[in-house]
Amino acid sequence: MTLVSKTFELYGKTYTLESGELAKQATGAALVKQGDTTALTTVVVSKERKNYDFFPLTVDFAEKMYAVGRIPGGYLKREGRASDKATLTARMIDRPIRPSFPDGFRNEVQIVATSLVADQVNPIDVICTMGASLAMTLGGVPFEGPLACVRIGRDRDTRELIVNPTYEERENSDLDLELAGTRDFISMVEAGADEISEEDMLEAMRFGQEAIGAFCDAQLSFVEEWERVNGAIVKREYPLDVPSEEVHERVFAHYDEMAKALRDADKLARQDKVAALKEAIRAEFTEDEQATWERDIPVQLKKLEKQAMRTMVVETGERVDGRAADEIRPIMVKPGYLPLVHGSGLFQRGQTQVLSVLSLGMLNEGQRLDTIEPVDGKRYMHQYNFPPYCTGETGRMGAPKRREIGHGNLAERALLPVLPDENEFPYALRVVSDVMESNGSSSMASACGSCLALMDGGVPLKRPVSGIAMGLIQEEGATVVLSDIQGVEDFLGDMDFKVCGTEQGITALQMDNKATGLTFEILSQALAQAKEGRAFILDKMLEQIEGPRAETRPTAPRIVSISVPVDKIREVIGSGGKVIRGIQDETGASVDIQEDGTVYVGGVGESVEAAVERIQLIVKVPEVGEVYTGRVVSIQPFGAFVNLLPGKDGLLHISRVAKGRVEKVEDVLNVGDEVEVEVIEVDDRGKISLDRLNKPEGPAGSADGGRAGGERHERRPRADRGEDRPRRSPGDNGGRRPRRRHDA
């Protein structure tokens, strides 16, 4: 096997395809580069056919921290559980590849994409799908390829569409659209957008389809070079599960019974009827026949249910629950569902119910990310949970599965464009959506429920968001687009097309397509129908809550921001964080200081005001003419040091501690005494000189006038020292007179 490498340029970016040097014992392997970002993708197909009634495909993305020259965090210092981004990348590879394999393929397939280099300029995720496609092609694996995945961005200023934008280009983009498929059809779409129109989304998808075709052609060109160097690729033979005609006929003899069993709006009742019918059909086969056709019987039973459901929709226009194609299930909305929490919303559509709960916190409570991408963290977190009880089943409770991470990410992208920026609303936000019951489209219910929770919590959203899941049935030349699909229509239909947005445009989109006949005309119809459905759902939400509440709940932390000079940050923090910890411990507030001097103070009750006052006193610079009551903290032969503010002392010279001449400061003052002083000078080094107000008589035997203090008092009338002249009003110091009594 000889190394083959081919570099090409498409849409202003440079790519390299390579194979023949790494992972040569895998069924197929390919190295793909965009710029210096490099991913190795391998595929291995088991030699034995598995005894399953499904296609056993596994896709993993191995996120190696060495790709960015970083040592993983944690005690073990090695990569552990996959990050959410790694999981989403694996899903991105899986979704277009899974439907490309032939029906009946039962050999186990494992695809592993490994990050070798992440240049922090070009993202690594989309090129992995092209790597998987090329690896399968070179390995002679039977699939409908080549496949490719592209990301489409759009410049906010020029509105130019960009293929596989860099991280910098994505920063100025109002669209983040990933789509995958072949040169002829799209099988996967994932998008986040800043309220763009349906027409603009379709235009971007058309452009993306053309780009996919270009990358498929690049793979074919590489394969030609590979075969020229290494000889023709051997097409491997894998036996498929061929359905038994006898089993098909005997199962489908019960078609009318299945069609009748499916006509029930209640999910659990319908499932029970269908399960009972399947068991009755299975019982018609002898034990020997069941052993002989152990794979064929369940496959044909599933096909019977699928065919009956699809034919019902196409021929009668009626769905299993009696709805029309564009009809939305009954909706129930309850904002403010839970007491005490920072915000909550219960959203129910049909038999899908989601409870979303908001928690607000300081900005430093946002999620820190340890990935190969140039992103340190995120302020808004949406987490989606799908416990087994929501479908009336038992199961393991634990870490979120890939589906849950994907659904949570979709709802998160839907709401990100309408969140206020941190200058307007300086909070970290976490929304948890728990699915209470599910019968399809729980991810869209979580988007709606999360919008309710945010509005209930007083988060000033730009506009409210709603979401809907669309479906598609293509049967015998007829096409029906379904609004608000339920579980059976998702599992047995041709498309799951989820659309979120505001009244002004789309904010998120996700599609998985199993139909090769999906045209842009059908997509246009689905988007238009989804827009109507979103508007209907949004109206139902706004009937219960007109918009974000005017204020956050009393139980939520109140966060204010103040600004301190950058050169004072060290004083606020203190040695080893001693000062800032003291402020937090004594006031009960949380304090977060940014590098630019912005300080966020959060807490409940009066803790915020107390902490802000402490910080302002620390950074305040006393000014000439201001009067303070301070405590003597040190006595020297030449005078006494008086503490005016936290960390700020001034010198009261011995000549100003009393009337007349004073031989020793201790004759008049002791450490711990409180004294009223006026600032008379602040030099360019920040040293503060003080004069004592209401001076006492000097100690017995001191001279009056003629020397030192006496002479100085004669030259400076008492009125000039502030007895008769007006002092600063409280408004001259931010509404507070700089006078502070220290506790003993």
N, C-alpha and C positions, 0 to 999 in steps of 0.2 A: 504494500500500500504506500503510495507516494503522496507527499504533502501537496495539496493544491490550495492556492490562495488567490483571491480575485478581489480587487478594490474598484469601487465605482462611486459615482456621485449622483445623488438624486435630490432634487428640491433644495439645493444649496448646502447639503450635508454630505460628508464622506463616510462610506461604509466599506467594510471588508468581510468577506465570507471565506472561511478556511476549514479544511478537514484533512485528516490523514496523519496527524501527528499525536493528538491527545485521545485518550480513552478508546483505544482501538479494539478492545474486547467487547465493547457495547455493541448492540445491534446497529446503532448509528450514532454519530457524534458530529457536532458542528460548532465552530467558533464564529461568533458574530461580533463585529465592532461598529460603534458609531463614535467617531473621533477616537479617543483613547479608551472610552468605556468598553469593556470586554465581558462577554458572557459565553460560557461553555454550556451547551445543552446536549444531553444524551438521552437516548431512548433504548430501553431493553424490553423485548417481548419474550414471554416465557415460552418454552418449547411445548409444554403440555397445555391442553385446553382445560379450563376450569369448569367444574360442575355447577355453574351459576346460571340464573335466569336474567342476568344483567351483564353489562360490559364492565369488566374490572380494570378501570383506568385510574392511576394515581399520578398526580403531578405535584412536585415539590420545587420550591425555590430556596436554594441554599445561599443565604445572605452572609457572605464572609467579610468580617470587619477588616481583614488585611487588604481588601480592595481599596480602602481609603487610608491605609496605613495607621489603623487604630487598634488598640488592644481592647477587647470586650470588657465591659464592666462586670461587677459581681465578684464573688469569692473565687470561682473556678477559673475565671479569665479565659473562657472559651464560649463559643456560640451555644446558646441554649434554645429555649422555646422560640419559635418563629415570631418575629414582630408582626404587627397588623399589616404593615406594608408588604412584608414578604408573603403573607397569606393572600393578600389581594393580588399580588403579582402571580402567584400560583393559580389563582382563580382566573386571572386574565388569560393565562396560557390554556387552561383546561377547557374553558367554555367554548371556544371555536373548534377545538380539536375533537372533543367528545362526539359531536354529531357527525363528524367526517368519516368515522369508521363504519364499515358495512354492518347491517343488521345480522345478528347471530354470531358476531365475533366474540369469542369467550376466552381467548388467551389473555393472560394478565399483561398489562402494559404499564411501565413506569417511566415517566419523563422527569428528569432532574435538570434544572437550570441553575448554574453556579455563577455567582458574581466573582470575576477575577480582578477586574479593575473598574473603579467608579471614578471618573475624572472630575466629578463635581460640576461638570458643564452639561453633559448629555445624560438624560435618564436612561436607566438600564432595562426598565420593565418591558416596553413594547417590542424591543428587538429580540426578546427571548422566544416569542411566538414564531418569528421567522426562523430562529435557530432550531426550534422543535420540528417545524415543518421540513427544514432541510435535512435534519438528522433522520427523520422517518423516510424521506425520499431516498437518501443514500443507503439506508438500511433495508430497502425493498419492502417496507411495511405498507400494506394496502390501506389507503385512505384517499379521500377526495381532496387532493392537493395539487399544487402547493397552496399554502395558506400564509397570510401575513397579518400583522397588526400594526396600526399606525395611530399616532396621536395628532390631532388637529387643534391648533390654537388660532386665535384671531387677534391681531394687534388692535388695541383699543383706539388708537389714534387714526391709523390708516385703514383699518378694517380688512387688512390683507390676511388671507388664510395661510397658515404656516404648518408644514409637515414636520412632525417630530421636533417641536421647538426645544431649545435649550432651557435650562432653569431660568436664565435671565429673561428669555423671550416669554416664558410662561408668567413671569411677574407682571408683565404689561399686557396680558391677554384676558379677554372677557369670556373665553371659552376654553374648556379642557375636555376634549372629546376623544375617547379611545374607541376605535372600531376595528373589528377583525373579520376575516372571511377569505373567500377566493376572489379571483378577478370578476366572477359572475354574480356573486351574491354575498350579502352581509349576514353573518351568523351571530355576532356579539357587538353590543354597543354599551358604553359606559360614559357618562358625561356629567360635568358640573359646569354651570354657566351663570353669568351675571344678568339674569332676566332677559335672555335673547328670544326673539320671536320664533314661531314655528317655521316660518319661511327661511329664516337665516339658519336654523338648525338643519333643515333639509338640504340647503345649499352646501353646508359644511359636510354633511354625510355623502352627498354626491361627489364632492371633491375628494373626500377620504376614500371612497370606493375606487376612484381613478388611481389614487396613490397606492392602494393595496395591489391593484393590477400591476403597477410598475415594479413593486417589490417581488411579486410572484414571477415576473419576467426575469428579474435579476437572478432568482434562484434557478430558473430553467437554464439560463446562460451558464451559471456555475456548474450545473449538472452536466451540460455538454462538455465543458472543459474537464470535469472529473472523469467522464467516460472516455475521453480522448487519451487521458494520461493513465488511468487505472483499468480501463475496460468497462464493458457494459455492466450496469447494476443488475444483480440477480434478484428477481421478484420472488419473494418467499411465499410459499403456499401455506395457508392456515385454514384448517377445516372450519366451516361455519355451521352453526346449528340450523339445519334445514327443517322447516316445519313439516310435520307429518300431515299429509292430505286427509288421512282417516281421522286423526285427532281434530283437525280443523272442521271437518264436516260434522262430526258428532257434537262438538262444542257449539258451533254456530247454528245448530238446529234449535237452540234455545234463545235465538236472537230476540224474539218478541217478548219473552219473559224478562230478558235483561233490560230491554227498552222500558218495560213497565216498572221494573224495580228501580230504575234510575230516576223516575219522576217523583221526586220527593224533595221539598225545599229544606227539610231538616237534614243536616249533614250526617249526624250519628244514626238516625233512622235509615237514611239511604244506604250508608255503609253497611249496616246490619242486614238490610235486604239483599244487597249485592253479595255480601260475604256468604249469606245463607244459600243463595242461588248457586254460587260457585262451588260450595261444598256439596250441594245436591248433584251438580253436574259431575264433579269429581267422583262421587260415590257410584256413578253409573259405570265407571271403569273398574274392572277386576283388579285384585291386588297385583297380579302379574303384569297387567297392562299399565298400572300406575308405576310399577318398577321399571318397565321398559320405556315408558314415555315420561319419566320423572321431570325432564326439562320441558318437553313439548306441552304438557297439559297446563302448567301455570302460565306459559307464554301465550297460549291460545285463549285462556280465560281472560287475560289482560287485554288481548286484542279484541275480544268480544265486547268487553265493557267500553273500550275506546271507540270501536266502530259504531256501537249503538248510540253513544253520546253525540258523536260528530254528525251522524246521519240525522238525528233528531233536530239538531241546530240548523243544518243546511236545508233539510226538506220542509220543516214546519216553521222555522224561524223562532222556535221556542226552546228555552234552555231548561236544564233539569229542575230548576226551582220555579219555572213558569215565567221568568222575566223575558222581556224583549231584548234584542241585541244591545241596545244603547241605554238600558234601564239600570239605575243605581239601586242597590239594596237599601233598606231603611237605615237611617243614620241616627245615632244618639250621641250627644255631645254634653260633657259635664266639666267645665273648667273649675278650678279650685276644689277638686274632689277630696283632697286630704288636708287636714288641719296642720298647722305648725311648720310643715315643710315650706321651702322657699317658693314653690310654684308647682302646680300639678294639673293634669288634664286627662280625662277618660274619654276615649274615642271608640265608638262601636259602629261598624258597618256590617249589617247582616249578622253572621255568626263569627265575625272577627272583632276582637276587643283588645285594646291596648291601653295600659295605664302608663303615662309618662310623668316623671318626677324631676324637677329642676333643683339643683344645688348651686349656690353662688359662693365664690370664695375669692381670696386675694389672687392677684395675677401670678404670684409665685407658686400657686397651687395648681397651675396648668400642668399638662402632661409633658414630661421630658422624654425625648425620643432618642434612642440609641440605635441608629440605622446608618446605612451607607449613603443616605441622601443628605444634602446640605441644609437640613432642617433640624433645629435644636428641640423644638417643642411646639405645642399647640395650645391655644387658650380655650377653644370650644371642643368639648368631647361629647359624642353621642354614642351610647352603648345600648345594644339591642339584645334581649334575652328571650329565648324560645324554650321555656321549660316543658317537660313531657306532659304535664297535666293539661296544657292548653289544647291538646288534641285527644284528651281522655286516655292517655297511655302512661305506662311506667317507663322509667329510664334513668340513666345516670345523670346526676347533677355535677357540674364541674366547670372547667374552663370553656369559654365559648368556642363553638365549632366554626368552620370556615364560612358556612352559610350565615351564621349570626354576625360574624365580623363584616361580611359583605353587605348585609342588610343595614347594619349600623352605619357603615361608611356611606351608603346611599342617602340615608336620612340626614346624616351630618352634612354632606355636600348640598343637600336641598336647602338647608337653613343658613349655611355660611354666608351667602351673598346678602342676606337681609339683616345680619347681626350688626349692631352699632360697633364702631371701632373702640379701642380701649381708652382713647382720650375722652370719648363721650360717655362711656360706661366701663369704668376700670375694674372689671370683674373677670375672673375665670368662671366658665360655665360648664356644668356637667349635667346632661340629661340622660336618664336611664329609662328605656322603654321596655316594660315587661309585658309580654303577650299573655293575656289572660285566657283567651280562647282563639282558635284559628280555623278559618275556613277560606284561606286565600287572601293574598294582598296584605299580609300583616306588616310588611315593610312600609307600605303606603299609609297604613293606619298609624304606624309609629311616627311617620313624618307629620301627620295631622295632629296626633296627640302631643308631640314635642312642641309644635307651634302653640298649641293651647297652653302648655306648661310655661313656656317662655312668656307669653302674654300675661298669664295669670301671675307670674313672678315679677311683673313690672319691667321686663327687658324691652327697651324701646326699639322694637323691630321696625325696619323701614316699611315693610309690608308683610301681611300674613301669607303663609304658604299652605297649599293643600296638594295632595297627590292621589293618583289613581293608577290602577293596573289594567292594561288592555290585553286582549287575547285575539287569537286568529284561528279560524277553522277553514282549511282548504280541502274540499272533498268533491270529487267528480266534476271538476271544472268550476265549481262555485266557491266564492270567498265570502266569509262573514267576519266582520270585525266586532269583537265583544268588549263592552265596557264593564269595568269592575268585575274581573273574573274571580271565580271561587276556586277552591282547591282542585276539584275534578277537571275543570277547564284548563287549569295550569298544567296538570300532569298529563292530560290526554290531548291537549291542544297543540297548535303549531308554534305559538309565540307567547312570550311573557314580556310585555312592553310596559315599563313603569315610567310615568311622567310626573314630575313635581314642578310647581311654579307658583308665581303670584299672578295677579290680574294683568301684570305688564309683560310677563314672559316666563320662559322655562329656566329653572335653577338646577335641575338634575334630571338625569334620564338613564335608564338601564334597559337593555333588551337582550333576550336570548331567543334565537330563532332556529327552528328545526325545519322550516319550509324553504326549499330552494326556489320556490316561485314567488318570493316576496319582492314586490316591485316598489319603486319610489311613489307610485300612485297609491298603492296600498298604505305605505308609510304616511303619506300625506293625509289620507283619510283617517288613519289611526290617530295622528297628532291632532287633527281637527276635532275628532270625537272626544279625545282626551281633554282638550281645552274646554269643551262644554261640560264634561263630567267634573273637571277641577272646579269650575265656576259654581256648579251646583253644590258640591261638597263645601266649598268655601263659604257660600251663603248660609249653609246650615251651621257652620262654626261661628260665623259672625252674629247669628241670631242670639247666641248664648254669651258671647263676649265681643264687644264692638271693636276692641283693639287692646294694646298693652295697657295695663293698669298704670295710673299716674305715678305710683310709688312702689318700691319693693315692699315686701311684707315685713312686719315688725320683727319677725324671727330671723330675717336675712341680715347679714352684716351690712353696715353702712360704710361705704368706702369713699374717702375724700382724698384728693391729691393736692400737695403743696410742692413748692419748688425751693430748694436750698442751693446756695452757691456750691459749685463743684469742689472748691477748696475747703468747704466745711463738712463734706461727707465723712471724712475721717473722724471729726469730732462727734458727729451723731452716732457713728458706729462704736467708737471707743476702742481701746486696746483689747484685742481678742473678742470684740463684740460685746464688751462689758456694758457700755452705755445703752446700746439699743436693747439688749436683753433686760436691763433694768427698767427701761421705759415700758416694755411689753409686760413684764412681771407685775409692775406696780399699777399699771392702768388697765390691764386685761385686753388691750388692743393689739392688733398685728401690724407690724411696720415692714414695708418692703421698699428698699432704696435702689433706684436705678442709677446707672453710670452717669447719666446726664443731669443728675441732681433732683429728678422727680421722685417724690416720696409718696407712696400710697399708704394710707392709714385706714385700717378697717376694724370694726368692732360693733358692739351693740351698746345701747344706752349712752352714758356720758363718757365712755372710755375713749371714744374717738377724739372728742374735744380735749380731754386731759392729755392724751398723747401728742396731739398737734401743739398744744401749748408748751409742753416740755421740749419738743423739737425746735419750736420757734425761739424759745429762750436760749437754747444751746447755740443757735446760729446767729442770734442777734448780736450786733456790735453796738455797744453803748456810744451815745453821741454827747457832745459837749452841751451842757445845760440840763441833761436829764438827771433826775433825782431818784436815788435808790435807798432802801433800808437794807443794809447788808450785815453780815456777821464777820467779826474779826477772825481771820484764820491763821494769821502769823504775825509775830511782832519782831522787828529788827531794830537795831540802834537808830536807824534813820527814819523809822516810821512803822505804820501798821498796814498789812495787806487785808483788804476787805473784799469778801466775795459778793459780787453784784448779781451774777447770773451763773448757771451751771458752767463750770470750767472757765469762768472769767473773773479775775481779781483785779482790783485797782489799788494804787498806792496812796495812802493818806500820810503825807509827810509829817514828821514830828512837829513842824512849825504850824501845822493846821489842826492838831488834835484838841487844842484848848486855847483859851484866851491867855495871852501872856507867854512868857518863856517856860518851856517844859524841859527839864533835864533828862528824864527817862519816860519813854512811852508808857511803860508799865505803871507810872504814877497816875495815869489817866485812863488807860484801856487795858483790858485783859483779853486773851483769846476766848472767843465765844460771845463777847459782848456784841449787842446789836447797836448799830450807829447809822444815823441818817446822813447821807453824803450826796454831793453834787459832782458830776463829771466836769472838770475844768479844762482837761486837755487829753487828746488821743493822738499820740505821735505816729509817724509813718510806719513804725514797727508794731503798732497796735498796743503799746504800753499806755495804761490809763492812769491819769493823775486825778486825785479827788480832793475836795474840800469838805470839811465837816460843817453841817448846818447846826444851828442852835448850840454853839460851842459852850461848854461849861467853863467856869472860872478855873484857872490853873491851880495847881497845888499850892499850899501855903508857902510863902517865901519867894514865889516867882515874881519876876519884874513885870510891870505893866507899861508897855510902850517903850520906845527908844531902841529896842533891839529885836532882832529876829521877828518872832510872831507879832509882837506889838507894833513894830514899824510897818509890817505888811498890812495889818488891819487898818492902820491910819491911812495908808496910801490907797486902800481899796475900801470905799464906804460899804457899810453893811447891806445897803439896798442893792449894790452891784452883785452881792453874793446870793441874792435870790429871796431876801426876806420880804421886800416890798414889790419886787418886779413880778409880772405874771409868769407862771410856769406853763409848760406845754399842756395843751388840752389833751384829754384821752384820745381824741380822734387823730392826733399827730403821731400816734404809735399803733396804728391798726386797730383803733377802738379800745386800746388798753394802756393805761398809764404804767410806765416801766418801774413799778414799785413792788417789791417782793419781800414778804416777811418769811424768814427761815424758821423752821421748827427747831426747838431746842434739842 
